Amino acid sequence: MEHPIRELIRRDDRGDDPSGEACDAAPCVTDVGEPVVIFHHVPVDRIKALIREYKRDGLWPICAVVTPASLDMLLSTLIEHLVDDRSKESALRQQRKSGVVASP
């Protein structure tokens, strides 16, 4: 996890695939407490379809899209930020459920 995301991304030698079907990822098994899915060069419609599949299966992994700014970030740092964001999101949802915070 102490590698920049740029080093963990494998590219398809066949060139860009606009369908996203040839997308590949370097698997990293870590214990972060929650499943994390990081997308890079995956079309938005494909990301949305994958998220719908996760939801249908009762899963809600932390999903993120690699940006130019995050390419040189350490994977551990990115995951730390994502897990922190998820914790804040979960706390806000709980507050809304209990009526403490109004929905936007």
N, C-alpha and C positions, 0 to 999 in steps of 0.2 A: 504494500500500500504506500510505500515511500517512493513512488515513481510518478513523474508528471504524466498526466492523462495522455499527452501526445505520444509517449512511449508505449502506451498500452493499446493504442488503436491500431488495428490491422486493416489494411486497405485491400479491396478486391482488385487483383491484377487485371481483371477484365474491363476496368474503367468504371465510370459512374453508372449506377443502375437506378434510374428514376423511380422504379417500382418499389425499391427498398427490399426486394426479395433476396438480393445477394449480400445484404448487410451482414457483417461479421463482427464478432466481439472477442476480445481476449478475456477468457473467463478468469475471474479472481474470486476465490472463496475466502470470505472474511467473516468475522463475528461482529456485526454492527448492531445486532438486535432486531433489525428489520430488513426485509428484502429491498435491494436497491437496483434499479434498472437505469443505466445511463445510455442515452442515445447519441449517436454522432452520424451526421449525414443520412438521417432517415427521414423520408418525406412525412410531413405533418399528418396526412391522411392515414399513413401506415401506423404512426404513433397512436393516433386516436383509435384505430382499429384494435391495436394491441391493448390499450387501456380498457376498451370495452370488453375484450376477452378476459382480462384480469378481473374486472368487476363482475362479469357473468359467473366466473369461477369462485367468486367470494374473496378474491385477493385484492389487496390495495398496497402494492409496493411503492416505495418512494421512487418517482420517475423524474428524470432530469435530462435536459438536452445540453450537450457540450456546446459552449460558446467560444468564440475566439479568446475571450478573457480567461476562460477556465482551462484552456488547452495546456497551459504551462503550470497549472495548479497541481499540487500533489493530490493523488487520489484520496489519501487519508484526510486532507484538509477539506476537499469537496464533500466527502461523505459526512464529516463532522458538521459542516454547514447544513447539509440536507437533513440530517437527523435532528439538528437543533430546530430547523424550520418546521419539521413534522411535529415535534413536541409542542411548539407554539401553536401550530394549527389545531392539534388535538385538544389543547387546553382551551382555545377559543371556541371550538365546537362544543365542548362540555359546558362552558359558560353560557353559550347560546341555548343549549338544551335546558339548562336550569333557569333560564330567563334573566341571567345576570347581565348579559350583553345583548343589545338589539342587533338583529341581522341587518346587513347593509341594504 
